[in-house]
Amino acid sequence: MTFSERMKDFVDKGIKASKNIAKQTGDKAQEWGEKGVLKLEVLQLRNQAEKLTARLGAEVYEVLVEKAQKTVGRESPSVKQTIEQIQALELQIKEKEEAFGKAGGKEEDLSTP
């Protein structure tokens, strides 16, 4: 298994684990107030975006180093889908952050220590 395949596998497992955790915590989130739920959603979406960004790096590495291609662009088949997923997450994050702000939350409340 190549380095990029191991990285993709690691990131994919992390995303699956995040989804499982999100489902479990989602059940508990009903007990919390609106701000708590929105904060949790923002942090989970940010975590997913970070993992997809790591996967994108592994995919670019695979194209440039392991496949010895000279360039890779946003329309390259190997990275296009991941870029689209990251962009979709960015929109979701923005929407949740705005809702959190409207619910009385502050940006610093969304910062992880």
C-alpha positions as CSV (number, residue, x, y, z in Angstrom):
1,M,0.0,0.0,0.0
2,T,1.4,3.4,-1.0
3,F,1.8,6.3,1.3
4,S,-1.1,8.2,-0.3
5,E,-3.3,5.1,-0.1
6,R,-2.6,4.8,3.6
7,M,-3.3,8.5,4.1
8,K,-6.6,8.3,2.2
9,D,-7.5,5.2,4.2
10,F,-6.7,6.9,7.4
11,V,-8.6,10.0,6.5
12,D,-11.6,8.0,5.3
13,K,-11.7,6.0,8.6
14,G,-11.5,9.3,10.5
15,I,-14.4,10.7,8.5
16,K,-16.5,7.6,9.2
17,A,-15.7,7.8,12.9
18,S,-16.6,11.5,12.9
19,K,-20.0,10.6,11.3
20,N,-20.6,8.0,14.0
21,I,-19.7,10.4,16.7
22,A,-21.8,13.0,15.2
23,K,-24.8,10.7,15.2
24,Q,-24.2,9.7,18.8
25,T,-23.8,13.3,20.0
26,G,-26.7,14.3,17.8
27,D,-29.0,12.3,20.0
28,K,-27.8,14.0,23.1
29,A,-27.8,17.5,21.4
30,Q,-31.6,17.6,21.6
31,E,-31.2,18.1,25.3
32,W,-29.1,21.2,24.8
33,G,-30.2,24.7,23.8
34,E,-30.1,26.0,20.3
35,K,-26.7,27.6,20.7
36,G,-25.2,24.4,22.0
37,V,-26.5,22.4,19.0
38,L,-25.3,25.0,16.5
39,K,-21.9,25.1,18.1
40,L,-21.5,21.4,18.0
41,E,-22.6,21.3,14.3
42,V,-20.1,24.0,13.4
43,L,-17.2,22.2,15.2
44,Q,-18.1,18.9,13.5
45,L,-18.3,20.5,10.1
46,R,-14.9,22.2,10.6
47,N,-13.5,18.9,11.7
48,Q,-14.8,17.2,8.5
49,A,-13.4,20.0,6.4
50,E,-10.0,19.6,8.0
51,K,-10.0,15.8,7.2
52,L,-11.1,16.4,3.6
53,T,-8.3,19.0,3.3
54,A,-5.8,16.3,4.5
55,R,-7.2,13.9,2.0
56,L,-6.9,16.5,-0.7
57,G,-3.2,16.8,0.2
58,A,-2.7,13.0,-0.1
59,E,-4.5,13.0,-3.5
60,V,-2.3,15.8,-4.8
61,Y,0.8,14.1,-3.5
62,E,-0.2,10.9,-5.2
63,V,-0.7,12.7,-8.5
64,L,2.5,14.7,-8.4
65,V,4.9,12.2,-6.8
66,E,3.6,8.7,-7.2
67,K,2.1,9.2,-10.7
68,A,4.9,11.6,-11.6
69,Q,2.5,14.1,-13.3
70,K,3.9,17.6,-13.6
71,T,0.8,19.5,-12.6
72,V,-2.6,19.1,-10.9
73,G,-5.5,21.5,-11.1
74,R,-8.8,22.0,-9.5
75,E,-10.5,20.2,-12.5
76,S,-8.2,17.2,-12.3
77,P,-10.4,14.1,-11.8
78,S,-8.4,13.0,-8.9
79,V,-9.0,16.1,-6.8
80,K,-12.2,17.7,-8.2
81,Q,-14.7,15.7,-6.1
82,T,-12.7,16.4,-2.9
83,I,-12.6,20.1,-3.7
84,E,-16.3,20.2,-4.3
85,Q,-16.9,18.4,-1.0
86,I,-14.8,20.9,0.9
87,Q,-16.6,23.8,-0.8
88,A,-20.0,22.4,0.2
89,L,-18.8,22.0,3.8
90,E,-17.6,25.6,3.7
91,L,-21.1,26.8,2.8
92,Q,-22.7,24.7,5.5
93,I,-20.2,26.0,8.0
94,K,-21.0,29.6,7.0
95,E,-24.7,29.0,7.4
96,K,-24.3,27.4,10.8
97,E,-22.0,30.2,12.0
98,E,-24.5,32.8,10.9
99,A,-27.4,30.9,12.7
100,F,-25.1,30.6,15.8
101,G,-24.6,34.4,15.7
102,K,-28.3,35.1,15.3
103,A,-29.0,32.8,18.3
104,G,-26.7,35.0,20.4
105,G,-23.4,33.1,20.1
106,K,-20.1,34.8,19.8
107,E,-17.3,33.8,17.3
108,E,-14.9,33.2,20.2
109,D,-17.3,30.5,21.5
110,L,-16.6,28.6,18.3
111,S,-12.8,28.6,18.9
112,T,-11.3,25.3,20.1
113,P,-8.8,25.7,23.0
